[in-house]
Amino acid sequence: MNALTLPDIAAQASRQALPLDWVGMCGIALPILIDGERLAATADAGVSLDDGAARGIHMSRLYLALEMLDQQPLTPARLRNVLQRFLDSHEGLSNNAYLRIHTDLLLKRSALVSPLAGWKGYPVSIQARLENQMFHVELKIDVTYSSTCPCSAALARQLIQQQFLEDFGNTPLQHEDVLTWLGSANGIVATPHSQRSSAQLLIELDGDQPSLPITELIDNVEAALGTAVQTAVKRADEQAFALANGQNLMFCEDAARRLNLALKRSDAVNAFHLKVIHAESLHAHDAVAESRWTRNPA
Ligand SMILES: Nc1nc2c(ncn2[C@@H]2O[C@H](COP(=O)(O)OP(=O)(O)OP(=O)(O)O)[C@@H](O)[C@H]2O)c(=O)[nH]1
């Protein structure tokens, strides 16, 4: 070796000839473009090291391939190109390529009634892989919403009925008296418990989609639940939210079924695994339901 030659350890033979499933870098800072917005993201980029005799992969080649993503919109086709470049730059070493991108999508959300709006953040991971020449792209999205327990609502209604009997059982009913009573504390002597809940969605997309339908999927999910958490809220919005909760009483099973049906309706979705978590205010533990679906089971 002369003074101008740099030692290349990765090109050496491995002491233990053993293939590895995933080798690469995690937490690479990367700006990405989604729906015309530039977002801060982190990327995990890797390949399989199938040549067990090779000491290491060439990290810099994966890193440089990510350049393709910082100026152009993130699409399934572009993800596939990056993965192909990972493999082309590791010919003879790697058969499979992997890329995970983590970001927080910010969406402007209108208030329910008032002419206000605010920003809502959605943690999103885009997971792409080229495995045995098959391209797969998945979205991992978390959506928060409110759930009010239908059992608790029924029990509360029963107590309100009992209170009504106690207050009016032996008197002739006057419309005005009942209206006043309904607006008093006795008219809502019990309230059902509700909780902030989250839907964790792992969605396998059809890889031929021209774009990543992240916003569309979030909108469908929130519409199916009917009780998405809000941003800017005035009293009129809070009242509309109370109505939305009353009209969408949900066990975690109900929420999981609603989401199952909503996601199946999207042509972009090939398969999913969803998990809903109701962080119970009745219990110190969570109520959880999961559902899986595949469009074309093998
Ligand atoms: N394979 C591997 N490389 C590492 C690791 N940690 C740091 N690196 C460094 O990543 C740098 C880039 O590696 P390469 O892509 O092989 O760099 P290079 O040999 O200059 O580039 P090529 O000529 O394209 O192979 C090297 O300086 C490695 O030492 C590790 O755990 N594994």
The ligand as an SDF file (V2000), in Angstrom:
LIG
                    3D

 32 34  0  0  0  0  0  0  0  0999 V2000
  -19.4880   -1.5880    6.4050 N   0  0  0  0  0  0  0  0  0  0  0  0
  -19.3720   -0.7190    7.4590 C   0  0  0  0  0  0  0  0  0  0  0  0
  -18.8500    0.5220    7.2450 N   0  0  0  0  0  0  0  0  0  0  0  0
  -18.7610    1.3710    8.3100 C   0  0  0  0  0  0  0  0  0  0  0  0
  -19.2170    0.9880    9.5930 C   0  0  0  0  0  0  0  0  0  0  0  0
  -19.0580    2.0270   10.4480 N   0  0  0  0  0  0  0  0  0  0  0  0
  -18.5110    3.0320    9.7060 C   0  0  0  0  0  0  0  0  0  0  0  0
  -18.3190    2.6370    8.4270 N   0  0  0  0  0  0  0  0  0  0  0  0
  -17.6650    3.5000    7.4130 C   0  0  0  0  0  0  0  0  0  0  0  0
  -18.4420    3.8720    6.3060 O   0  0  0  0  0  0  0  0  0  0  0  0
  -17.5290    4.4630    5.3920 C   0  0  0  0  0  0  0  0  0  0  0  0
  -18.0500    4.3500    3.9840 C   0  0  0  0  0  0  0  0  0  0  0  0
  -17.8670    3.0210    3.5270 O   0  0  0  0  0  0  0  0  0  0  0  0
  -17.8000    2.6960    1.9740 P   0  0  0  0  0  0  0  0  0  0  0  0
  -19.0690    2.9800    1.3570 O   0  0  0  0  0  0  0  0  0  0  0  0
  -17.2790    1.3020    1.8060 O   0  0  0  0  0  0  0  0  0  0  0  0
  -16.7160    3.7850    1.5120 O   0  0  0  0  0  0  0  0  0  0  0  0
  -15.7170    3.7450    0.2900 P   0  0  0  0  0  0  0  0  0  0  0  0
  -14.9660    2.4460    0.3370 O   0  0  0  0  0  0  0  0  0  0  0  0
  -14.9200    4.9950    0.3480 O   0  0  0  0  0  0  0  0  0  0  0  0
  -16.6900    3.7810   -0.9250 O   0  0  0  0  0  0  0  0  0  0  0  0
  -16.7380    2.7820   -2.1760 P   0  0  0  0  0  0  0  0  0  0  0  0
  -15.4660    3.0050   -2.9200 O   0  0  0  0  0  0  0  0  0  0  0  0
  -17.9580    3.1650   -2.9210 O   0  0  0  0  0  0  0  0  0  0  0  0
  -16.8040    1.3930   -1.6010 O   0  0  0  0  0  0  0  0  0  0  0  0
  -16.2060    3.7700    5.6110 C   0  0  0  0  0  0  0  0  0  0  0  0
  -15.2500    4.7500    5.9600 O   0  0  0  0  0  0  0  0  0  0  0  0
  -16.4870    2.8270    6.7650 C   0  0  0  0  0  0  0  0  0  0  0  0
  -15.4550    2.7040    7.6880 O   0  0  0  0  0  0  0  0  0  0  0  0
  -19.7310   -0.3290    9.7990 C   0  0  0  0  0  0  0  0  0  0  0  0
  -20.1220   -0.7470   10.8990 O   0  0  0  0  0  0  0  0  0  0  0  0
  -19.7810   -1.1430    8.6930 N   0  0  0  0  0  0  0  0  0  0  0  0
  1  2  1  0
  2  3  2  0
  2 32  1  0
  3  4  1  0
  4  5  2  0
  4  8  1  0
  5  6  1  0
  5 30  1  0
  6  7  2  0
  7  8  1  0
  8  9  1  0
  9 10  1  0
  9 28  1  0
 10 11  1  0
 11 12  1  0
 11 26  1  0
 12 13  1  0
 13 14  1  0
 14 15  2  0
 14 16  1  0
 14 17  1  0
 17 18  1  0
 18 19  2  0
 18 20  1  0
 18 21  1  0
 21 22  1  0
 22 23  2  0
 22 24  1  0
 22 25  1  0
 26 27  1  0
 26 28  1  0
 28 29  1  0
 30 31  2  0
 30 32  1  0
M  END
$$$$
